[in-house]
């Protein structure tokens, strides 16, 4: 059984890079707009980037120019390439459907910590 789970988070210095991966069950992934969400300490979960099934992607201002979202429809995988990381990028990252109103449950997130 495939679970909804993100991985690849780590502790990095400002300016560093990470590549997050997310696996999702077909019933969530297939044909869906997939989003990467971040929950910073003490804050609500927020969208970082989203990608449509045809590969078209959109980014929130905080991610624009630094992050790249991609997907592999054959593998039900979503990726988030993160460059020039900043301390404010710190948080737990999740992937799921977008919009958030279509989310049925939240799977496992992955911790990203950016600190000097």
The first five atom37 places (N, CA, C, CB, O) and aatype in JSON, in Angstrom:
{
  "aatype": [20, 20, 20, 20, 20, 20, 20, 20, 20, 20, 20, 20, 20, 20, 20, 20, 20, 20, 20, 20, 20, 20, 20, 20, 20, 20, 20, 20, 20, 20, 20, 20, 20, 20, 20, 20, 20, 20, 20, 20, 20, 20, 20, 20, 20, 20, 20, 20, 20, 20, 20, 20, 20, 20, 20, 20, 20, 20, 20, 20, 20, 20, 20, 20, 20, 20, 20, 20, 20, 20, 20, 20, 20, 20, 20, 20, 20, 20, 20, 20, 20, 20, 20, 20, 20, 20, 20, 20, 20, 20, 20, 20, 20, 20, 20, 20, 20, 20, 20, 20, 20, 20, 20, 20, 20, 20, 20, 20, 20, 20, 20, 20, 20, 20, 20, 20],
  "atom_mask": [
    [1, 1, 1, 1, 1],
    [1, 1, 1, 1, 1],
    [1, 1, 1, 1, 1],
    [1, 1, 1, 1, 1],
    [1, 1, 1, 1, 1],
    [1, 1, 1, 1, 1],
    [1, 1, 1, 1, 1],
    [1, 1, 1, 1, 1],
    [1, 1, 1, 1, 1],
    [1, 1, 1, 1, 1],
    [1, 1, 1, 1, 1],
    [1, 1, 1, 1, 1],
    [1, 1, 1, 1, 1],
    [1, 1, 1, 1, 1],
    [1, 1, 1, 1, 1],
    [1, 1, 1, 1, 1],
    [1, 1, 1, 1, 1],
    [1, 1, 1, 1, 1],
    [1, 1, 1, 1, 1],
    [1, 1, 1, 1, 1],
    [1, 1, 1, 1, 1],
    [1, 1, 1, 1, 1],
    [1, 1, 1, 1, 1],
    [1, 1, 1, 1, 1],
    [1, 1, 1, 1, 1],
    [1, 1, 1, 1, 1],
    [1, 1, 1, 1, 1],
    [1, 1, 1, 1, 1],
    [1, 1, 1, 1, 1],
    [1, 1, 1, 1, 1],
    [1, 1, 1, 1, 1],
    [1, 1, 1, 1, 1],
    [1, 1, 1, 1, 1],
    [1, 1, 1, 1, 1],
    [1, 1, 1, 1, 1],
    [1, 1, 1, 1, 1],
    [1, 1, 1, 1, 1],
    [1, 1, 1, 1, 1],
    [1, 1, 1, 1, 1],
    [1, 1, 1, 1, 1],
    [1, 1, 1, 1, 1],
    [1, 1, 1, 1, 1],
    [1, 1, 1, 1, 1],
    [1, 1, 1, 1, 1],
    [1, 1, 1, 1, 1],
    [1, 1, 1, 1, 1],
    [1, 1, 1, 1, 1],
    [1, 1, 1, 1, 1],
    [1, 1, 1, 1, 1],
    [1, 1, 1, 1, 1],
    [1, 1, 1, 1, 1],
    [1, 1, 1, 1, 1],
    [1, 1, 1, 1, 1],
    [1, 1, 1, 1, 1],
    [1, 1, 1, 1, 1],
    [1, 1, 1, 1, 1],
    [1, 1, 1, 1, 1],
    [1, 1, 1, 1, 1],
    [1, 1, 1, 1, 1],
    [1, 1, 1, 1, 1],
    [1, 1, 1, 1, 1],
    [1, 1, 1, 1, 1],
    [1, 1, 1, 1, 1],
    [1, 1, 1, 1, 1],
    [1, 1, 1, 1, 1],
    [1, 1, 1, 1, 1],
    [1, 1, 1, 1, 1],
    [1, 1, 1, 1, 1],
    [1, 1, 1, 1, 1],
    [1, 1, 1, 1, 1],
    [1, 1, 1, 1, 1],
    [1, 1, 1, 1, 1],
    [1, 1, 1, 1, 1],
    [1, 1, 1, 1, 1],
    [1, 1, 1, 1, 1],
    [1, 1, 1, 1, 1],
    [1, 1, 1, 1, 1],
    [1, 1, 1, 1, 1],
    [1, 1, 1, 1, 1],
    [1, 1, 1, 1, 1],
    [1, 1, 1, 1, 1],
    [1, 1, 1, 1, 1],
    [1, 1, 1, 1, 1],
    [1, 1, 1, 1, 1],
    [1, 1, 1, 1, 1],
    [1, 1, 1, 1, 1],
    [1, 1, 1, 1, 1],
    [1, 1, 1, 1, 1],
    [1, 1, 1, 1, 1],
    [1, 1, 1, 1, 1],
    [1, 1, 1, 1, 1],
    [1, 1, 1, 1, 1],
    [1, 1, 1, 1, 1],
    [1, 1, 1, 1, 1],
    [1, 1, 1, 1, 1],
    [1, 1, 1, 1, 1],
    [1, 1, 1, 1, 1],
    [1, 1, 1, 1, 1],
    [1, 1, 1, 1, 1],
    [1, 1, 1, 1, 1],
    [1, 1, 1, 1, 1],
    [1, 1, 1, 1, 1],
    [1, 1, 1, 1, 1],
    [1, 1, 1, 1, 1],
    [1, 1, 1, 1, 1],
    [1, 1, 1, 1, 1],
    [1, 1, 1, 1, 1],
    [1, 1, 1, 1, 1],
    [1, 1, 1, 1, 1],
    [1, 1, 1, 1, 1],
    [1, 1, 1, 1, 1],
    [1, 1, 1, 1, 1],
    [1, 1, 1, 1, 1],
    [1, 1, 1, 1, 1],
    [1, 1, 1, 1, 1],
    [1, 1, 1, 1, 1]
  ],
  "atom_positions": [
    [[0.85, -1.19, 0.0], [0.0, 0.0, 0.0], [0.88, 1.24, 0.0], [-0.96, 0.01, 1.22], [1.79, 1.36, 0.82]],
    [[0.62, 2.16, -0.91], [1.41, 3.37, -1.01], [0.81, 4.41, -0.08], [1.46, 3.89, -2.47], [-0.4, 4.66, -0.1]],
    [[1.65, 5.0, 0.73], [1.21, 6.04, 1.64], [1.6, 7.4, 1.11], [1.8, 5.81, 3.02], [2.49, 7.53, 0.27]],
    [[0.92, 8.42, 1.59], [1.25, 9.79, 1.26], [2.37, 10.22, 2.18], [0.0, 10.72, 1.38], [2.16, 10.38, 3.39]],
    [[3.55, 10.42, 1.64], [4.7, 10.69, 2.5], [5.74, 11.52, 1.78], [5.31, 9.4, 2.98], [6.1, 11.25, 0.63]],
    [[6.22, 12.53, 2.47], [7.3, 13.37, 1.96], [8.61, 12.95, 2.61], [7.02, 14.87, 2.22], [8.62, 12.42, 3.72]],
    [[9.7, 13.18, 1.9], [11.02, 12.85, 2.44], [12.06, 13.8, 1.84], [11.39, 11.37, 2.12], [11.77, 14.56, 0.92]],
    [[13.25, 13.75, 2.38], [14.35, 14.55, 1.85], [14.71, 15.77, 2.67], [14.03, 14.98, 0.49], [15.67, 16.46, 2.35]],
    [[13.96, 16.04, 3.72], [14.26, 17.19, 4.56], [15.55, 16.97, 5.35], [13.11, 17.47, 5.51], [15.98, 15.85, 5.58]],
    [[16.14, 18.09, 5.74], [17.41, 18.01, 6.46], [17.69, 19.34, 7.13], [18.57, 17.61, 5.51], [16.94, 20.3, 6.98]],
    [[18.79, 19.38, 7.85], [19.28, 20.63, 8.43], [20.35, 21.17, 7.5], [19.83, 20.42, 9.88], [21.34, 20.49, 7.22]],
    [[20.18, 22.39, 7.02], [21.13, 22.98, 6.1], [21.42, 24.43, 6.5], [20.6, 22.91, 4.64], [20.67, 25.05, 7.25]],
    [[22.51, 24.92, 5.97], [22.86, 26.32, 6.21], [22.17, 27.22, 5.19], [24.39, 26.52, 6.13], [21.79, 26.77, 4.11]],
    [[22.0, 28.48, 5.54], [21.44, 29.44, 4.57], [22.25, 29.41, 3.27], [21.43, 30.88, 5.15], [23.48, 29.34, 3.29]],
    [[21.53, 29.45, 2.17], [22.17, 29.35, 0.87], [22.27, 27.94, 0.33], [23.52, 29.93, 0.94], [22.61, 27.74, -0.83]],
    [[21.97, 26.98, 1.17], [22.06, 25.58, 0.76], [20.88, 25.14, -0.09], [22.16, 24.7, 1.97], [19.97, 25.92, -0.39]],
    [[20.91, 23.88, -0.46], [19.88, 23.31, -1.33], [19.4, 21.98, -0.78], [20.42, 23.13, -2.76], [20.12, 21.26, -0.09]],
    [[18.17, 21.67, -1.11], [17.58, 20.37, -0.78], [16.64, 19.96, -1.9], [16.84, 20.42, 0.57], [16.11, 20.8, -2.62]],
    [[16.45, 18.67, -2.02], [15.45, 18.14, -2.95], [14.49, 17.26, -2.16], [16.12, 17.34, -4.12], [14.88, 16.22, -1.63]],
    [[13.26, 17.69, -2.1], [12.23, 16.92, -1.41], [11.51, 16.03, -2.4], [11.23, 17.86, -0.7], [11.34, 16.37, -3.57]],
    [[11.1, 14.88, -1.91], [10.32, 13.94, -2.72], [9.05, 13.6, -1.99], [11.14, 12.67, -3.03], [8.99, 13.66, -0.76]],
    [[8.04, 13.24, -2.74], [6.78, 12.84, -2.13], [6.15, 11.73, -2.96], [5.81, 14.04, -1.99], [6.05, 11.84, -4.19]],
    [[5.75, 10.7, -2.29], [5.02, 9.63, -2.94], [3.56, 9.7, -2.52], [5.63, 8.25, -2.61], [3.25, 10.0, -1.36]],
    [[2.68, 9.42, -3.44], [1.26, 9.53, -3.14], [0.5, 8.36, -3.75], [0.69, 10.86, -3.66], [0.89, 7.85, -4.8]],
    [[-0.58, 7.94, -3.11], [-1.43, 6.9, -3.69], [-2.06, 7.42, -4.98], [-2.52, 6.45, -2.69], [-2.29, 8.62, -5.13]],
    [[-2.34, 6.52, -5.87], [-2.93, 6.92, -7.14], [-4.23, 7.68, -6.99], [-3.16, 5.73, -7.98], [-4.5, 8.6, -7.76]],
    [[-5.04, 7.31, -6.01], [-6.33, 7.97, -5.84], [-6.17, 9.43, -5.45], [-7.16, 7.25, -4.78], [-7.08, 10.23, -5.65]],
    [[-5.03, 9.78, -4.9], [-4.75, 11.18, -4.58], [-4.03, 11.86, -5.75], [-3.89, 11.29, -3.3], [-4.34, 13.0, -6.1]],
    [[-3.09, 11.16, -6.35], [-2.19, 11.79, -7.31], [-2.78, 11.92, -8.71], [-0.91, 11.01, -7.39], [-2.68, 12.97, -9.33]],
    [[-3.38, 10.85, -9.19], [-3.78, 10.78, -10.6], [-4.75, 11.9, -10.97], [-4.41, 9.44, -10.9], [-5.84, 12.03, -10.41]],
    [[-4.32, 12.69, -11.94], [-5.16, 13.76, -12.45], [-5.3, 14.96, -11.54], [-6.49, 13.22, -12.72], [-6.01, 15.91, -11.87]],
    [[-4.62, 14.93, -10.4], [-4.79, 16.0, -9.42], [-3.75, 17.09, -9.59], [-4.72, 15.43, -8.02], [-2.64, 16.85, -10.07]],
    [[-4.12, 18.28, -9.18], [-3.14, 19.33, -8.97], [-2.49, 19.02, -7.63], [-3.81, 20.78, -9.01], [-3.17, 18.91, -6.61]],
    [[-1.18, 18.89, -7.62], [-0.46, 18.56, -6.4], [0.28, 19.78, -5.87], [0.54, 17.4, -6.65], [0.87, 20.56, -6.63]],
    [[0.23, 19.94, -4.59], [0.87, 21.09, -3.97], [1.9, 20.67, -2.94], [-0.16, 21.97, -3.32], [1.82, 19.6, -2.34]],
    [[2.87, 21.54, -2.75], [3.78, 21.43, -1.62], [3.38, 22.5, -0.61], [5.29, 21.58, -2.07], [3.21, 23.68, -0.94]],
    [[3.24, 22.05, 0.62], [2.81, 22.94, 1.69], [3.9, 22.97, 2.77], [1.45, 22.47, 2.29], [4.65, 22.01, 2.94]],
    [[3.97, 24.07, 3.47], [4.93, 24.23, 4.56], [4.2, 24.66, 5.82], [6.04, 25.24, 4.19], [3.34, 25.54, 5.79]],
    [[4.56, 24.04, 6.91], [4.06, 24.48, 8.22], [5.24, 24.91, 9.05], [3.25, 23.36, 8.94], [6.01, 24.09, 9.56]],
    [[5.39, 26.22, 9.2], [6.47, 26.76, 10.01], [6.07, 26.69, 11.49], [6.79, 28.23, 9.6], [4.89, 26.64, 11.82]],
    [[7.05, 26.69, 12.36], [6.74, 26.62, 13.8], [5.78, 27.73, 14.23], [8.04, 26.71, 14.62], [6.02, 28.91, 13.98]],
    [[4.69, 27.33, 14.87], [3.73, 28.29, 15.37], [2.84, 28.93, 14.33], [4.43, 29.33, 16.08], [2.1, 29.86, 14.63]],
    [[2.92, 28.45, 13.09], [2.12, 29.06, 12.03], [1.24, 28.03, 11.35], [3.03, 29.73, 10.99], [1.42, 26.82, 11.52]],
    [[0.29, 28.52, 10.61], [-0.59, 27.62, 9.87], [0.12, 27.07, 8.64], [-1.88, 28.34, 9.47], [1.05, 27.68, 8.11]],
    [[-0.33, 25.94, 8.2], [0.2, 25.35, 6.99], [-0.14, 26.24, 5.79], [-0.36, 23.92, 6.79], [-1.27, 26.73, 5.67]],
    [[0.83, 26.44, 4.92], [0.62, 27.3, 3.77], [1.16, 26.65, 2.5], [1.28, 28.66, 3.99], [2.09, 25.84, 2.54]],
    [[0.56, 27.03, 1.4], [1.01, 26.51, 0.1], [2.32, 27.16, -0.3], [-0.07, 26.75, -0.98], [2.51, 28.36, -0.09]],
    [[3.21, 26.38, -0.86], [4.49, 26.9, -1.36], [4.5, 26.89, -2.88], [5.66, 26.06, -0.81], [4.93, 27.86, -3.51]],
    [[4.03, 25.79, -3.46], [4.03, 25.65, -4.92], [2.99, 24.6, -5.29], [5.45, 25.27, -5.46], [2.64, 23.75, -4.47]],
    [[2.51, 24.66, -6.52], [1.6, 23.64, -7.0], [1.94, 23.31, -8.43], [0.13, 24.1, -6.88], [2.52, 24.12, -9.15]],
    [[1.56, 22.1, -8.83], [1.84, 21.66, -10.19], [0.65, 20.89, -10.72], [3.11, 20.8, -10.23], [0.1, 20.03, -10.04]],
    [[0.27, 21.21, -11.95], [-0.85, 20.55, -12.6], [-0.38, 19.25, -13.25], [-1.5, 21.48, -13.65], [0.82, 19.02, -13.4]],
    [[-1.31, 18.43, -13.61], [-0.96, 17.12, -14.17], [-0.19, 17.25, -15.48], [-2.21, 16.29, -14.4], [0.53, 16.32, -15.87]],
    [[-0.33, 18.37, -16.17], [0.4, 18.56, -17.42], [1.76, 19.23, -17.2], [-0.42, 19.4, -18.38], [2.49, 19.51, -18.15]],
    [[2.09, 19.47, -15.95], [3.4, 20.02, -15.63], [3.45, 21.52, -15.4], [4.31, 19.69, -16.69], [4.48, 22.04, -14.99]],
    [[2.37, 22.2, -15.67], [2.33, 23.64, -15.41], [2.43, 23.87, -13.91], [1.03, 24.29, -16.0], [1.76, 23.2, -13.12]],
    [[3.26, 24.82, -13.52], [3.49, 25.04, -12.1], [3.32, 26.51, -11.72], [4.9, 24.58, -11.72], [3.48, 27.42, -12.54]],
    [[2.98, 26.72, -10.46], [2.82, 28.06, -9.91], [3.5, 28.09, -8.54], [1.31, 28.46, -9.79], [3.57, 27.09, -7.83]],
    [[4.01, 29.27, -8.2], [4.76, 29.42, -6.96], [4.24, 30.6, -6.15], [6.25, 29.59, -7.25], [3.84, 31.62, -6.7]],
    [[4.26, 30.44, -4.84], [4.0, 31.57, -3.97], [5.23, 32.48, -4.01], [3.67, 31.1, -2.51], [6.32, 32.06, -4.39]],
    [[5.03, 33.73, -3.61], [6.11, 34.71, -3.7], [7.36, 34.25, -2.96], [5.65, 36.04, -3.14], [8.48, 34.5, -3.4]],
    [[7.17, 33.57, -1.84], [8.31, 33.15, -1.03], [9.19, 32.13, -1.73], [7.83, 32.58, 0.28], [10.37, 31.99, -1.41]],
    [[8.62, 31.43, -2.71], [9.35, 30.36, -3.4], [9.8, 30.75, -4.8], [8.5, 29.12, -3.48], [10.63, 30.08, -5.4]],
    [[9.25, 31.81, -5.3], [9.51, 32.21, -6.68], [11.0, 32.42, -6.93], [8.74, 33.49, -7.01], [11.68, 33.13, -6.19]],
    [[11.5, 31.78, -7.98], [12.88, 31.95, -8.37], [13.88, 31.09, -7.62], [13.25, 33.34, -8.21], [15.05, 31.01, -8.0]],
    [[13.43, 30.45, -6.56], [14.34, 29.61, -5.76], [13.94, 28.15, -5.75], [14.4, 30.12, -4.35], [14.79, 27.27, -5.66]],
    [[12.65, 27.88, -5.84], [12.14, 26.51, -5.77], [11.63, 26.09, -7.14], [11.02, 26.39, -4.71], [11.16, 26.91, -7.94]],
    [[11.73, 24.8, -7.4], [11.18, 24.22, -8.63], [10.4, 22.97, -8.28], [12.29, 23.91, -9.66], [10.94, 22.05, -7.66]],
    [[9.15, 22.94, -8.67], [8.31, 21.77, -8.42], [8.22, 20.95, -9.7], [6.88, 22.18, -7.91], [8.15, 21.5, -10.8]],
    [[8.23, 19.65, -9.55], [8.1, 18.75, -10.71], [7.34, 17.51, -10.28], [9.5, 18.38, -11.29], [7.13, 17.27, -9.09]],
    [[6.93, 16.73, -11.25], [6.2, 15.5, -10.94], [6.53, 14.44, -11.97], [4.69, 15.76, -10.9], [6.87, 14.73, -13.11]],
    [[6.41, 13.2, -11.52], [6.57, 12.03, -12.39], [5.25, 11.28, -12.35], [7.79, 11.11, -11.95], [4.97, 10.55, -11.39]],
    [[4.44, 11.45, -13.36], [3.1, 10.86, -13.37], [3.13, 9.34, -13.43], [2.31, 11.4, -14.53], [2.19, 8.68, -13.0]],
    [[4.2, 8.78, -13.96], [4.31, 7.33, -14.04], [4.6, 6.71, -12.68], [5.4, 6.95, -15.03], [4.27, 5.55, -12.43]],
    [[5.22, 7.49, -11.81], [5.62, 6.98, -10.49], [4.78, 7.55, -9.35], [7.08, 7.28, -10.25], [5.0, 7.2, -8.19]],
    [[3.83, 8.41, -9.67], [3.02, 9.08, -8.63], [3.92, 9.81, -7.63], [2.14, 8.05, -7.88], [3.73, 9.72, -6.41]],
    [[4.87, 10.52, -8.15], [5.84, 11.23, -7.31], [5.81, 12.73, -7.62], [7.27, 10.66, -7.52], [5.59, 13.14, -8.76]],
    [[6.03, 13.52, -6.59], [6.16, 14.96, -6.73], [7.48, 15.36, -6.06], [4.94, 15.72, -6.09], [7.88, 14.79, -5.05]],
    [[8.14, 16.34, -6.64], [9.44, 16.77, -6.13], [9.45, 18.27, -5.91], [10.57, 16.37, -7.1], [8.71, 19.02, -6.55]],
    [[10.3, 18.7, -5.0], [10.49, 20.13, -4.78], [11.99, 20.38, -4.64], [9.71, 20.63, -3.53], [12.6, 20.0, -3.64]],
    [[12.56, 21.02, -5.64], [13.96, 21.41, -5.61], [14.04, 22.78, -4.96], [14.59, 21.42, -7.05], [13.41, 23.73, -5.43]],
    [[14.8, 22.86, -3.89], [14.88, 24.09, -3.11], [16.3, 24.61, -3.12], [14.39, 23.86, -1.66], [17.22, 23.92, -2.67]],
    [[16.5, 25.8, -3.62], [17.82, 26.41, -3.67], [17.81, 27.73, -2.91], [18.25, 26.64, -5.13], [16.76, 28.29, -2.59]],
    [[19.01, 28.2, -2.62], [19.18, 29.47, -1.9], [18.29, 29.53, -0.67], [18.86, 30.66, -2.83], [17.58, 30.5, -0.44]],
    [[18.35, 28.48, 0.11], [17.47, 28.37, 1.26], [17.73, 29.46, 2.29], [17.63, 27.0, 1.91], [18.86, 29.89, 2.5]],
    [[16.65, 29.89, 2.92], [16.68, 30.94, 3.93], [16.13, 30.4, 5.25], [15.87, 32.18, 3.46], [15.4, 29.41, 5.25]],
    [[16.48, 31.02, 6.36], [15.93, 30.56, 7.64], [14.4, 30.53, 7.64], [16.43, 31.45, 8.76], [13.79, 29.68, 8.29]],
    [[13.78, 31.45, 6.94], [12.31, 31.48, 6.9], [11.7, 30.34, 6.1], [11.84, 32.78, 6.33], [10.48, 30.18, 6.08]],
    [[12.53, 29.54, 5.45], [12.03, 28.34, 4.77], [11.88, 27.18, 5.74], [12.98, 27.94, 3.62], [11.35, 26.12, 5.37]],
    [[12.32, 27.36, 6.94], [12.23, 26.3, 7.95], [10.79, 25.9, 8.21], [12.88, 26.76, 9.24], [9.9, 26.75, 8.32]],
    [[10.56, 24.61, 8.3], [9.23, 24.1, 8.59], [9.11, 22.64, 8.19], [8.17, 24.93, 7.88], [10.06, 22.03, 7.69]],
    [[7.94, 22.1, 8.42], [7.63, 20.75, 7.97], [6.92, 20.86, 6.63], [6.76, 19.98, 9.03], [5.93, 21.58, 6.5]],
    [[7.42, 20.15, 5.65], [6.89, 20.22, 4.3], [6.04, 18.97, 4.02], [8.03, 20.35, 3.27], [6.43, 17.85, 4.32]],
    [[4.89, 19.22, 3.44], [3.95, 18.17, 3.07], [3.6, 18.31, 1.59], [2.68, 18.23, 3.95], [3.66, 19.4, 1.02]],
    [[3.23, 17.21, 1.0], [2.61, 17.3, -0.32], [1.19, 16.79, -0.19], [3.41, 16.5, -1.39], [0.87, 15.96, 0.65]],
    [[0.34, 17.32, -1.07], [-1.06, 16.9, -1.07], [-1.75, 17.54, -2.26], [-1.77, 17.28, 0.26], [-1.15, 18.28, -3.04]],
    [[-3.02, 17.25, -2.38], [-3.79, 17.84, -3.46], [-3.94, 19.35, -3.21], [-5.17, 17.16, -3.59], [-3.83, 19.83, -2.09]],
    [[-4.2, 20.05, -4.3], [-4.57, 21.46, -4.23], [-5.86, 21.62, -5.02], [-3.42, 22.41, -4.79], [-6.0, 20.99, -6.07]],
    [[-6.79, 22.43, -4.56], [-6.73, 23.28, -3.37], [-6.86, 22.48, -2.07], [-7.81, 24.34, -3.44], [-7.22, 21.31, -2.08]],
    [[-6.57, 23.13, -0.99], [-6.54, 22.45, 0.29], [-7.92, 21.95, 0.68], [-5.98, 23.37, 1.38], [-8.06, 21.03, 1.49]],
    [[-8.95, 22.56, 0.11], [-10.31, 22.12, 0.41], [-10.58, 20.71, -0.09], [-11.32, 23.08, -0.2], [-11.53, 20.07, 0.34]],
    [[-9.74, 20.22, -1.01], [-9.91, 18.87, -1.55], [-9.1, 17.84, -0.78], [-9.51, 18.83, -3.01], [-9.16, 16.65, -1.08]],
    [[-8.35, 18.28, 0.22], [-7.51, 17.36, 0.98], [-8.37, 16.52, 1.92], [-6.44, 18.13, 1.78], [-9.2, 17.05, 2.65]],
    [[-8.15, 15.2, 1.87], [-8.88, 14.29, 2.74], [-8.13, 14.03, 4.04], [-9.14, 12.96, 2.01], [-8.74, 13.93, 5.11]],
    [[-6.82, 13.93, 3.96], [-6.0, 13.71, 5.14], [-4.6, 14.16, 4.83], [-6.03, 12.22, 5.59], [-4.23, 14.28, 3.66]],
    [[-3.81, 14.39, 5.86], [-2.43, 14.78, 5.69], [-1.53, 13.59, 6.0], [-2.09, 15.96, 6.59], [-1.67, 12.92, 7.02]],
    [[-0.61, 13.35, 5.11], [0.35, 12.27, 5.31], [1.57, 12.74, 6.08], [0.77, 11.67, 3.97], [1.52, 13.75, 6.79]],
    [[2.64, 12.02, 5.93], [3.88, 12.33, 6.64], [4.61, 13.48, 5.99], [4.78, 11.11, 6.7], [4.81, 13.5, 4.77]],
    [[5.0, 14.43, 6.8], [5.8, 15.54, 6.3], [7.28, 15.3, 6.52], [5.38, 16.83, 6.99], [7.67, 14.29, 7.1]],
    [[8.08, 16.23, 6.03], [9.52, 16.13, 6.21], [10.05, 17.47, 6.72], [10.21, 15.72, 4.89], [9.67, 18.53, 6.23]],
    [[10.94, 17.4, 7.71], [11.42, 18.61, 8.37], [12.57, 19.23, 7.6], [11.85, 18.3, 9.8], [13.56, 18.57, 7.28]],
    [[12.43, 20.51, 7.31], [13.5, 21.3, 6.72], [13.89, 22.37, 7.74], [13.07, 21.94, 5.35], [13.05, 23.15, 8.19]],
    [[15.15, 22.4, 8.09], [15.65, 23.39, 9.05], [16.82, 24.13, 8.42], [16.06, 22.73, 10.4], [17.82, 23.52, 8.03]],
    [[16.68, 25.43, 8.32], [17.73, 26.26, 7.73], [18.29, 27.15, 8.84], [17.19, 27.12, 6.52], [17.6, 28.04, 9.34]],
    [[19.52, 26.9, 9.21], [20.11, 27.62, 10.33], [21.61, 27.73, 10.13], [19.78, 26.92, 11.67], [22.25, 26.82, 9.59]],
    [[22.16, 28.85, 10.58], [23.61, 29.07, 10.44], [24.37, 28.16, 11.38], [23.97, 30.54, 10.7], [25.6, 28.2, 11.41]]
  ]
}
